[in-house]
Amino acid sequence: MRKVLLLGSTGSIGRQSLDVVRFLNHKGYPVRVVGLAVNRNTELLMEQVEEFSPDLVAIVDASACEDFRSIFPRVFCGNDGVLRMLEETDCDTVINAITGTAGLLPGLTTLKMGKRLCLANKESLVAAGPLFKEAAKQGGELLPIDSEHSAIFQGLFAGKQKEVARLILTASGGPLWNKDVDFGSVTVDEAISHPTWSMGRKISVDSATMMNKGLEIIEAHYLFDVPPEQIEVLIHPQSIVHSIVEFIDHSQIAQMSLPDMRLAIQYAITYPARFPSPIKKLNLDELGHLTFYPPDRGRFPSLDFAYMSLKKGGTYPACLNAANEAAVSLFLDGRIRFSDIFRIIEKALGEHKSKDNPSLEDILNVDREVKEAILSDF
């Protein structure tokens, strides 16, 4: 039986993870949810507790946590409570679906404890990639839940590391890639109306700016030890080919399926085994066509921000991630325009004083300082 602790259980990835758990249990692959962590959505958390009967619960919001304690006594409060739950829960697998750098410490703690980390929290790996690689050497397993990185992870089994020529990350392009619109007039509803995937608001905006793909470039570099110049992006609106590994003989290995995050989640839980999944079968004859386009890096400078941050190294990736989190938050709150997101990130990177070989404290300080500086201007 796999014992799973789910961080961010009420978010989009969290809910889909529980759907996978239900399905696997129904199919005879035993998975027990031993812990759940949320920010503040205690109404949905209560439903999950009643269904899955976890041993422990953690709630970040202090007032919501105290209210919940009268219903479920084994609850930990605050960000420290999430870490305490990690340390006290009898689990072998942690699904980290927390949004933002709030997922950084739980992810590192999981790896240092020698457990399997199923990572959907790309921001923490972007900000602290070298620290995650070092933590994984202590016996933990790091498996990606992103459909793109799961595809690359699977494609790499076709050859040796020295035989890899390119990693090609596919991108849906989001709702704006082929629309002739003024980015200054894009509304929140337009930015989060993803044409293919059902995702949370923050990651939906990241898809619209293509920062989601920029962050994935940095992730791929740290996950697979491939130089940035060998990582490319193609827009693939149908979201059927989830990514491609090209080898030195020019053969390309692609992982394909209908767009459904539950497949990547399930593979991370059951790896190295495969089981029937809850997603529908892919019938290529029904698709008609698959198309691919180069991204317009003039309109979407997020990719250049990512390559530049990787090239400069140090705390630049942490700065990039923090600036993006702050700018997206301001946009979602209606305090800036969509086009301002790019301007704010470029300004933050231009003013950043990087620190080489940063410690965890350095990274957390950069995250806090960059966000505070941006938010104080608005």
VOGU-3710 file (C-alpha; in Angstrom, 3 decimals, decimal comma):
1> mrkvlllgst> 0,000/0,000/0,000  1,297/3,464/-0,909  0,787/6,039/1,847  0,264/9,507/0,417  0,430/12,914/2,044  -1,201/15,581/-0,134  -0,163/19,217/0,191  -2,655/21,607/-1,406  -5,550/19,168/-1,420  -8,278/21,703/-2,245
11> gsigrqsldv> -6,566/23,174/-5,311  -6,885/21,947/-8,885  -3,970/19,472/-8,727  -4,997/18,386/-5,243  -8,545/17,549/-6,294  -7,318/15,668/-9,355  -4,838/13,758/-7,177  -7,677/12,557/-4,964  -9,595/11,534/-8,077  -6,591/9,372/-9,019
21> vrflnhkgyp> -6,513/7,861/-5,516  -10,186/6,932/-5,790  -9,615/5,327/-9,177  -6,513/3,385/-8,140  -8,235/2,008/-5,064  -11,177/0,985/-7,215  -8,790/-0,834/-9,577  -7,053/-2,703/-6,781  -3,911/-0,577/-6,386  -4,106/0,382/-2,693
31> vrvvglavnr> -3,398/4,021/-1,861  -4,116/5,512/1,547  -4,274/9,256/2,127  -2,576/9,741/5,500  -2,439/13,548/5,556  -3,968/16,614/3,918  -2,764/20,231/3,928  -4,652/23,309/2,742  -4,425/27,073/2,942  -7,892/27,978/4,188
41> ntellmeqve> -10,653/26,108/2,309  -11,900/24,157/5,304  -15,331/23,484/3,807  -13,890/21,315/1,034  -11,259/19,961/3,419  -14,005/18,643/5,677  -15,524/16,730/2,773  -12,108/15,249/1,980  -11,516/14,287/5,612  -14,868/12,518/5,763
51> efspdlvaiv> -14,108/10,562/2,595  -10,423/9,701/3,045  -10,016/9,648/6,863  -6,453/11,022/7,052  -4,444/10,678/10,247  -3,380/14,336/10,270  -4,381/17,665/8,730  -2,523/20,981/8,372  -4,132/24,367/7,708  -1,967/27,412/6,966
61> dasacedfrs> -4,557/30,084/7,838  -4,479/30,461/11,642  -8,121/31,394/12,243  -9,436/28,695/9,908  -7,165/26,197/11,643  -8,443/27,008/15,130  -12,049/26,728/13,947  -11,312/23,343/12,380  -9,665/22,016/15,529  -13,038/21,668/17,241
71> ifprvfcgnd> -14,097/19,252/14,466  -10,813/17,440/13,811  -8,401/17,535/16,766  -5,277/16,258/14,963  -4,638/19,457/13,020  -1,446/21,527/12,694  -1,536/25,276/12,082  0,541/27,582/9,897  3,435/26,921/7,535  5,376/25,405/10,424
81> gvlrmleetd> 2,402/23,111/10,969  2,777/21,750/7,435  6,400/20,834/8,204  5,440/19,271/11,541  2,791/17,173/9,824  5,414/16,010/7,315  7,692/14,916/10,115  4,977/13,118/12,086  3,030/11,444/9,277  3,722/7,831/8,359
91> cdtvinaitg> 3,919/8,365/4,598  6,167/7,217/1,768  4,905/9,650/-0,897  4,266/13,389/-0,770  2,329/15,175/-3,514  3,365/18,833/-3,368  0,590/20,814/-5,065  1,120/24,020/-3,087  1,275/27,143/-5,256  4,322/29,415/-5,105
101> tagllpgltt> 7,469/29,334/-2,996  5,375/28,318/-0,003  6,003/24,804/-1,325  9,801/25,129/-1,149  10,456/24,028/2,448  7,971/21,111/2,391  9,563/19,851/-0,836  13,110/19,986/0,501  12,009/18,392/3,780  10,365/15,518/1,905
111> lkmgkrlcla> 13,523/14,706/-0,047  15,766/14,969/3,002  13,488/12,473/4,765  14,120/9,985/1,935  10,548/9,977/0,647  9,106/10,193/-2,861  8,269/13,768/-3,821  5,674/14,074/-6,593  6,245/17,694/-7,522  3,621/19,955/-9,049
121> nkeslvaagp> 5,082/23,035/-7,352  7,363/24,322/-10,102  8,139/27,613/-8,355  10,164/25,983/-5,588  12,352/24,029/-8,022  12,876/27,166/-10,114  13,926/29,226/-7,092  16,104/26,549/-5,466  16,981/23,966/-8,121  20,524/23,192/-6,890
131> lfkeaakqgg> 19,252/22,718/-3,327  16,623/20,245/-4,535  19,228/18,294/-6,494  21,439/18,114/-3,403  18,514/17,090/-1,164  17,552/14,291/-3,559  20,998/12,734/-3,029  19,969/11,955/0,550  17,744/9,101/-0,595  14,550/10,772/-1,723
141> ellpidsehs> 12,923/10,463/-5,142  11,901/13,493/-7,192  9,193/12,735/-9,764  7,562/15,512/-11,814  3,796/15,887/-12,048  3,868/18,518/-14,819  2,660/16,773/-17,968  5,650/18,168/-19,901  8,297/16,965/-17,477  6,549/13,654/-16,971
151> aifqglfagk> 6,705/13,221/-20,753  10,435/13,975/-20,806  11,028/11,682/-17,828  9,378/8,860/-19,757  11,071/9,711/-23,072  14,543/9,611/-21,540  14,203/5,858/-20,974  14,791/5,467/-24,727  18,481/6,373/-24,490  21,426/7,356/-22,345
161> qkevarlilt> 22,029/10,829/-20,924  25,019/11,416/-23,231  22,809/10,596/-26,242  20,307/13,401/-25,622  20,448/16,188/-28,213  17,408/18,296/-27,269  14,462/18,492/-24,953  11,436/20,010/-26,682  8,815/21,351/-24,292  5,424/21,718/-25,906
171> asggplwnkd> 3,133/24,589/-24,947  -0,554/25,027/-25,612  0,179/28,719/-26,095  -2,583/29,694/-23,708  -5,542/31,840/-24,756  -3,569/34,663/-26,410  -0,732/33,243/-28,504  -2,515/33,578/-31,870  -4,791/36,526/-31,086  -4,118/40,019/-32,374
181> vdfgsvtvde> -4,956/41,827/-29,144  -3,515/44,718/-27,180  -1,974/43,100/-24,088  -2,770/46,255/-22,149  -6,487/45,575/-22,525  -6,523/41,854/-21,651  -8,890/41,159/-18,749  -8,426/38,635/-15,965  -11,241/36,490/-17,365  -9,580/36,463/-20,794
191> aishptwsmg> -6,185/35,573/-19,318  -7,446/32,632/-17,271  -9,685/31,179/-19,997  -7,336/28,385/-20,949  -8,381/26,634/-24,167  -7,159/23,144/-23,187  -6,346/22,656/-19,509  -8,355/23,219/-16,330  -5,954/24,915/-13,929  -5,784/27,370/-11,047
201> rkisvdsatm> -5,845/31,127/-11,627  -2,141/31,783/-11,083  -0,890/29,060/-13,402  -3,535/30,036/-15,975  -2,113/33,579/-16,095  1,384/32,071/-16,349  0,183/30,125/-19,371  -1,212/33,293/-20,944  2,138/35,110/-20,491  4,051/31,912/-21,390
211> mnkgleiiea> 5,932/32,322/-18,108  4,671/28,841/-17,291  6,898/27,567/-20,102  9,755/29,789/-18,975  9,625/28,254/-15,519  9,470/24,799/-17,109  12,688/25,500/-19,021  14,431/26,130/-15,699  12,770/23,067/-14,157  13,875/20,847/-17,041
221> hylfdvppeq> 17,449/22,029/-16,657  17,542/21,036/-12,992  15,489/17,866/-13,321  17,341/16,335/-16,249  20,821/17,924/-16,217  20,449/19,259/-19,759  22,056/22,619/-20,670  19,636/25,510/-21,354  20,755/25,758/-24,993  19,480/22,205/-25,531
231> ievlihpqsi> 16,001/22,998/-24,209  13,508/24,416/-26,698  9,812/25,282/-26,807  7,176/24,582/-29,471  3,582/25,750/-29,372  1,241/22,800/-29,855  -2,362/24,003/-29,456  -3,948/20,540/-29,332  -1,918/19,576/-26,206  -1,663/15,948/-27,321
241> vhsivefidh> 2,129/15,696/-27,550  3,212/16,604/-24,031  6,929/16,952/-24,812  9,661/15,379/-26,921  13,154/14,025/-26,322  15,455/14,186/-29,343  18,565/11,995/-29,416  21,833/12,470/-31,288  20,698/10,167/-34,113  17,831/12,662/-34,735
251> sqiaqmslpd> 15,162/10,248/-33,516  12,478/11,919/-31,406  10,540/10,176/-28,634  7,233/11,841/-27,792  4,744/11,007/-25,039  1,151/11,509/-26,146  -2,279/11,389/-24,530  -5,422/13,431/-24,218  -4,785/16,525/-22,061  -5,545/15,354/-18,525
261> mrlaiqyait> -3,253/15,998/-15,574  -4,433/12,845/-13,833  -2,223/10,711/-16,075  0,993/12,413/-14,939  -0,200/12,370/-11,325  -0,967/8,660/-11,485  2,364/7,783/-13,108  4,242/9,656/-10,385  2,362/7,702/-7,699  2,662/4,235/-9,255
271> yparfpspik> 6,103/4,530/-10,934  7,765/2,347/-12,124  4,526/0,394/-12,655  1,716/1,394/-15,016  -1,970/0,819/-14,351  -5,220/1,546/-16,167  -6,003/5,244/-15,784  -9,197/7,305/-15,493  -8,505/9,290/-18,670  -10,050/8,538/-22,026
281> klnldelghl> -8,195/6,626/-24,728  -6,428/8,670/-27,401  -7,686/7,916/-30,923  -5,392/9,625/-33,396  -7,752/9,060/-36,319  -10,324/11,281/-34,605  -7,934/14,226/-34,158  -7,512/15,072/-37,827  -4,246/16,977/-37,380  -1,551/18,015/-34,924
291> tfyppdrgrf> 0,142/21,387/-35,410  3,329/22,973/-34,070  4,550/26,588/-34,175  7,590/28,489/-32,891  6,767/30,868/-30,018  6,815/34,610/-30,687  9,477/35,650/-28,194  8,950/39,304/-29,070  5,364/39,245/-27,822  6,131/36,780/-25,026
301> psldfaymsl> 9,479/37,764/-23,460  8,977/35,307/-20,568  11,068/32,696/-22,367  13,991/35,112/-22,727  13,675/36,036/-19,042  14,000/32,342/-18,168  17,020/31,676/-20,403  18,742/34,801/-19,106  18,088/33,841/-15,472  19,525/30,373/-16,027
311> kkggtypacl> 22,594/31,772/-17,801  23,341/34,252/-15,005  22,549/31,735/-12,290  22,886/32,540/-8,607  19,673/34,030/-7,254  18,413/35,219/-10,645  15,933/32,309/-11,000  14,606/33,069/-7,499  14,237/36,734/-8,464  12,431/35,804/-11,679
321> naaneaavsl> 10,001/33,572/-9,833  9,325/36,093/-7,058  8,774/38,952/-9,497  6,368/36,838/-11,517  4,398/35,750/-8,431  4,068/39,353/-7,275  3,115/40,689/-10,712  0,520/37,967/-11,343  -0,978/38,623/-7,909  -1,307/42,318/-8,737
331> fldgrirfsd> -2,910/41,521/-12,088  -5,413/39,109/-10,557  -6,297/41,779/-7,989  -6,988/44,262/-10,794  -4,157/46,592/-9,769  -2,065/46,369/-12,960  -2,612/45,593/-16,631  -1,676/42,293/-18,222  1,173/43,950/-20,158  2,592/45,322/-16,906
341> ifriiekalg> 3,511/41,789/-15,817  6,362/41,695/-18,351  7,510/45,217/-17,446  7,630/44,462/-13,722  9,612/41,244/-14,200  12,102/42,888/-16,564  12,650/45,747/-14,098  13,184/43,367/-11,167  15,737/41,302/-13,104  17,534/44,426/-14,284
351> ehkskdnpsl> 17,908/45,738/-10,721  18,749/42,410/-9,089  22,091/41,966/-7,312  22,655/38,226/-7,501  24,418/36,018/-4,976  26,370/33,018/-6,220  25,876/29,577/-4,667  22,944/30,815/-2,589  21,864/29,137/0,622  18,227/28,448/1,456
361> edilnvdrev> 18,231/31,591/3,575  19,570/33,638/0,647  16,835/32,337/-1,638  14,064/32,992/0,880  15,423/36,501/1,471  15,437/37,251/-2,266  11,906/35,892/-2,581  10,673/38,110/0,240  12,584/41,253/-0,741  11,629/41,151/-4,434
371> keailsdf> 7,949/40,619/-3,640  7,916/43,365/-1,000  9,619/45,839/-3,339  7,143/45,186/-6,160  4,018/45,148/-4,018  5,042/48,362/-2,204  4,996/50,229/-5,546  1,279/49,516/-5,932
//
